[in-house]
Amino acid sequence: MADDRLPTKLWVDAHLHTLTMQGVPFYIHNTGNFASGMVMVKLNGLDTGCKLLQQQRDLDGDLGWMVLFKGEIVAESEADAYIQRAIDRDPDLWVIEVEDKEMNNPFEGKVF
């Protein structure tokens, strides 16, 4: 069975290029697997705390996002500790921090 999905690295690069063009600051905390790593996004609201989103696929294989911490805004230190545990479990995980006071997810996909 062939997998015709875009490699994660190319998908991430396309989104990061868009953020660069929009002047939105971002930081790559962890570079995951080129072809198939999943993505975690840390939305940093700067003074207000952070939200974390974990990329997931639904039963049809479509990308979406699971909001972590029940959608609550958490302290940056709590978000960073969670991220480190996630990387320890899955070193192929991509982790991208986006600085946005409104904490909007710049990546497409529905929220589960």
N, C-alpha and C positions, 0 to 999 in steps of 0.2 A: 504494500500500500504506500503510495507516494504522499509525501507531506509537502504541499505547495505553499505553506505559510512563509511569510517573509522572516528571515532570520532576525532575532531579537536585536542584535547590534544595529542593523540597518533601520529597524523600526524606531529604536531609541534615538539614533543619530538624526533621523528626519524630524522627530519631535524637538530635539534639542536645537536643531537649526532654526526651527520656527520660533522657539523661545529666544534665541540669540537675536533674530530679526526683530522681535517685539521688545527687546531690551529687558527681558525678564531674567533676573539672576538665578543661576542653578549651580549645583555642585554634585558631582558623581561620587558617592560614598563607596560604592563597590561596583566593579565591572564584572558582570556575570558571564555566563556561557554565551559564546558568539551566536550560536544557532537557536538555542531553545531555553535560555534562562528566563525566569519570570521576573517581574518588575515590582518593586515597592517604591512608593512615592511618599516623601516627607514634605508636607505642605507647611512651610514655616511662615507663620503670621507675624514674625519678628517679636513685637512686644506682647502679643496675645497668646503665644504658645504654638503648638504644632498639632496637625492631624496626620494620621498615617493611613495610606491606602495600599492594599495588596492586590496585585493583578491575579485574576482567576479566569478560568474558562468555564462556560456553562456546558450543559450536556450536548449542545450542538457544536461546541468548539469555538464559540464566539467569545472574544475578550470582554471582560468586565472588571469591576473593582469591588472588593470587599472593604468596607470602612472598618478600621481597627479601633479598639477602645470604645466600641459602641457609638462611634461618631463624635466622641467628646474631645475637646481640646485639652491636650496634656502639656506638661512642662517639657522643654526641650531635652532635659536630662533623662526623663522617663522615655521619651521617644527614641533617643539615642541608645539607651540600654536595650530596648526592645529590638531595635535594628541590629545591634551587635549579636544578640541571641539568635536572631533570624539568620544572619550570615554564618554564625557558627554551625547552625543546623543545615544550611544550604549555601555553600560557597559559590554556587552558580547564580545566585540571586543578584539582580541589578538593583541598586539603591540610589535613587536620585532625589536630591533635596531641591525644592523650588521655593524661592522667597516670594511670597505674595500675601499682602495684608488681608486680602479677601479669601485666601485659601481655596482658590478655584483649581480644580484638577485640569491641567493642560493636555492630558492624554484622553483620547476618545475611548468610549465604552460606557456601558450602563453601570450603574451602581447597584450591587446586590443587597 
